[in-house]
Amino acid sequence: MTATYPEDWQKVIEFHGHVCPGLATGYRLAKAALVALGYKDPEEGDLVTIAESDRCTIDPFQIVLGCTIGKGKLYIHSTGKQAFTVGCRQSGKAVRVIQLPYNYSAESNALTKRVMSGRVSDEEYRRYKTAREARIHEILTLPDPELLKVEPVSVVLPEKEPIHDSPCCEFCGEQVMEPWTRRREGKIACIGCAVAVVR
């Protein structure tokens, strides 16, 4: 199934480790945000993502948009929604992309719960896999208006993280970035060593 899809979708699958509806949804949302901001290549702008979910949908934003935590371009403010605000630090332009409501049938939900519990027959598992693959294909091929919504938003994007000195804690000897240091007995201490342990 995956061989017929674009190269960046293949990279998303490799990064995430498996294919699922949430991953496909995140892929479509990330692509829609990129188009809405007017970019073909995420390297053209200094893009930042504020995610409202920390589930499967977040991973495509790291691959498709290059928004990772390590680069200071991915922030999580979890609301439990499949919603993501993507903005450009250079232009100040931002959009919020959300998945439109989709409800699985009661039968499908019950089957999924049985699969997750490990208590299904081979036939039920095949039925689950077939339905799941069909939903993934649907997500990847539906027109945007039937799957997602994109709206411009005004948002103050997080500033780029400054580079900090990293002195050594004078108690455990481990390096710690300066804003996270404390003082204990007049010495530099990491947060873990800042309070003396009473035994």
Buried (B, 14 or more C-beta within 10 A) or exposed (E): EEEEBEEBBEEBBEEBEEBBBBBBBBBBBBBBBBEBBEBEEBEEBBBBBBBBBEBBBBBBBBBBBBBEEEEBBBBEEEEEEBBBBBBBBEEEBBBBBBBEEEEEEEEBEEBBEBBEEEEBEEEEBEBBEEBBEEBBBBBBEEEBEEBBBBEEEEBEBBEEEEEEEEEEBBBEEEEBBEEEBBEBEEEBBBEBBBEEEEE
